[in-house]
Amino acid sequence: DSLASEPTSTRPDYMFTVSVPKGDNYFPVMRYKCGDDLRPVPIRVQTRVRLEDNHWRVALQISSNPHNEDNLTDLTIIMGVPPVVKGESLTTSPPGGVWNASKRSVIWCVSELGGGEKFQLQARFEIDPDVPSEPDGEKPKFPVLVRCQCMYAQLSDVEVDVRDIPQVEHADVKMKLARRFRLSHRERP
């Protein structure tokens, strides 16, 4: 209904009071979105592609920033596979990568990665002799997408405090706050 802002100090911090209509319906009062420029980066992905006889070997190293406030969890690593290799010939080290023929991708799932920890994954594919190789002898591209989340940490500086203001009108106020972030990292080609 109304929105007022009051400066609370000399810093550019503000307190907002939100008046909402009476009723029993739940509705969100606030939403926010982070920008796409993230510093410090919570995760780092490095990829190396190497030709070995009639195979392409792809090595991935996933590193967690030691300054993360908590462990990264629910990591999903998806690697696109170009047509110059036989996807069904996939072997992974350590075992666990799963070939998805319809999406021509390999997916790995990792439950947790602690701050400052890193791990390596390798995928090996046979070259498909029926598909022409990359122009100018370039290495094929294996784009990587990593998704993860981190509980009890935020990548922004939004702080939320919910309380009743009795001098206006009593309200039954509840707050559910989950400090976490979800991150998708897409490696540039």
N, C-alpha and C positions, 0 to 999 in steps of 0.2 A: 504494500500500500504506500508506504513512504520510506525514503532512504535518506538518512542524515549522516554526515561525517564530521567527526571531531578530532582535531589533532591532539595526540596524547603526549608529545614531547617535541623537542627541536629537530629530531630526526624525522624523515618522511614516513613515519608510521601513522596509521589511521585506525580508528575504531568506527565501525559501521553499526547502526541500529536498523534492523529490518522489522517492519510491522507487517504482519500477515493477517489475512481475513480469518474470522472465526469459522470453525468447521472441523469435522473429524477426518477429512481427507489428508493423506500424507502427500507432500510434494517437496521436491528439493529446493533449497533456498539459494544454494551457491554451487557453481561449477567453475572450474578453471582449467586452462590448458597451458602446458609448458611450451617454450619455444623449441626450435629444432637445433639450436647451437648449444651443445652440452659440454661444459668444462667443469671439473675434470671428467674425462670419459671413464665410466665405471667398468668397461670391458674393452679388450683389445683383441683383434683377430688378425692373424698373419697366415698367408697362404703361399705355398711353394709348389710349383708344378715341374715335374722332371720326367724326361723320356728314358725308359729302361727297356732295351730290346724292342719287343712289340707291345709294350705296356706303357700307359701313362700313370705315374704315381703322384698323388696329391697329398701333401702334408699340411695339416692345419694345426696352429697353436692358438689356444684360447687362454687369455690371461685376465685375471681379475685385478682391479686397481687395489693396492693395499690400503688406500684411504677410504674404501667403501665402509659405510657404517655397519653393515651386516653382510652375511653371506649372500651370494647370488643363488637363486633357487629356480627350479623348473626351467632349466636351459634346454632350448630346442635349437639344434643346429641343422640347417637345411642347405644342402649344396646342390646347385644346378649342374646337370651333366650334359655336355655338348654332344651332338650326334656323331662326332668322329670316333667315339668309343662305344664299345658294347656294354651297355649299362648292366645287363644281366650277368656279366662276368665279374662283377664287383666282389672284391675281398677287402675287408677292413681290419685294421689293427689299432687298438684292441678290437675284438669282435663286438658287434652291436649295431653297426650301421645297417639300415634297411633300405633296399632299393624300391622305389616307387616308379614303375614303368610308365604309368599314365602321365605323371608329371616330370618324368626324366630327372629325378632328384634322389639324393640320399639323405636320410634323416637319422640323426642321433639324438637321444634324450639323455640328459645328465641331471641328476637330482639336485646337486649342490656344488658350489665352487666357493671356497673361503677366500677372504681378502688376501691379495697377493699371491694366491695359488695360480698355477697354470697346468694345463694338460694338453696332450697331443693326440691327434687322430690322423690316421692315414687311410687312404682309399686307393685301390689299384684297379685299373681297367685295361682290358685288351683293346688294342686299336681295331676299329672296324675297317677292314680292307675295302669294303664296298662303298665307303663314304670318302669323298675327296678330303685331303688334309687341309689345314688352315692355309690361307694365302701367304706367300713369302716365308713359309716355314715357321710362322708364329706358333707359340704354344697355345693350345686350346684354353678357353676361359671356363673356369669352374666358379661361378659367382656364389657367395656365401651369405646367408641370412641367419642371424642369431637372435633369438628372443629369450628374455629372462626377466625375472622380477626380484625385488629385494624388499623384504618387510622391514618395518621400523626405520625407514629412511625415506627421504624425499629429495628430489632433484631440484626443487624450487624452495622458496622460503616463505610459503604461506603458512600462517599459524591461525588456528581456528579455536575460538572459545565461545561456548554457547551457555547462556544463563538467563534466568528469569529476571525481569525488571519489575519488581513489585509495585513501585510507585505509579507505573502506567497501568498495568493489569496483570494479574497473576496468570501464569501459563504453565502447563506441564511441558517442560522442555527436556528433550533427550538429544544426545549427540552420539553418533557412531563415527569414529575416526579410525581409519586404517592408513597408517603411514607406510607407503610402499611406492615403488615405481615399477613400471613395466617398460622394457626397452627393446627396441628392434634395431639391430645393427646390420646395415647392408653394405657390403664391401664394394667399393667403386671399381669398375672394370679397368 
